[in-house]
Amino acid sequence: MKNVSDNPYFVVEDVHGAKAEVFFSADGEHEIIFTDNNNHKFFTEKYDQTPIVFVEQSAIDWASGKRELI
């Protein structure tokens, strides 16, 4: 994946401090990196040719309790 930058495009945190960081890529290969409340990465979800609004919504859903990872 080629990130536009090393900084996340969007970050959302759940009530326990776990985070979902959305990384935007100009080539359409976006991803979400999930970290726990100790900042340990536990999962990366890749989205190929998926609209960024869908990727953002997936991160929001996860942080608000819908814990389905693709």
N, C-alpha and C positions, 0 to 999 in steps of 0.2 A: 504494500500500500504506500502511496506517495501522499503524505500529509501536506496540506497547504502550509502549515506551521507545526511546530512542536507543541503548541498550546492547544488545549481542547477548544472546540467550537462552542460547546455547551456542556455544562456540568449540573447535575441534580443530585441531591443528597437525601437519603431516607431518614427516618426518625432515629435510627440507631447510629448514624454517622457514616454508613456505607455510601459510596459514590458511584455514579455512572457518568463517565466522561465520553462525550461524543466527539469524534474526530472527523472533520470534513475533508474530503479529497476531491480535487478538481477532476480526476479521472473517473469519479463515480463509485469508488470503492471505499465507502465510509465504514467506520467501526465504532463500537462502544467498548470501552475498557471498564470493567467493574472492579472496584477495590473495597475492602472491608474497612471498618472503623479504625484499623491500625495501618491503613494505607498499603495493605498487601493485595496485589492483583490476584484475583481468583478466577476470572473468566474474561475472554475477549469474544465479542460477537461481531462478525463481519457482514456487511450489507453491500452486495454488488449491484450497481445500477438501480438503487432504491432511492426515491426522493428523500432529501434530507429531513423534510417535515415528518415523514414516517419514522425515520431513525430517532429523531428528537422525541416523538410521541412514545416510542418504545421505551426510551430511557425514563420518561416521566411516569409511564404506567408501572415500570419496575419499581421506581422509588416510592410510589404511592401504594404499593402492596401487591400488585400483579406480578408475581415472581416467575413468569414464564420466560425462559431463555430459549432462543431458537437453536 
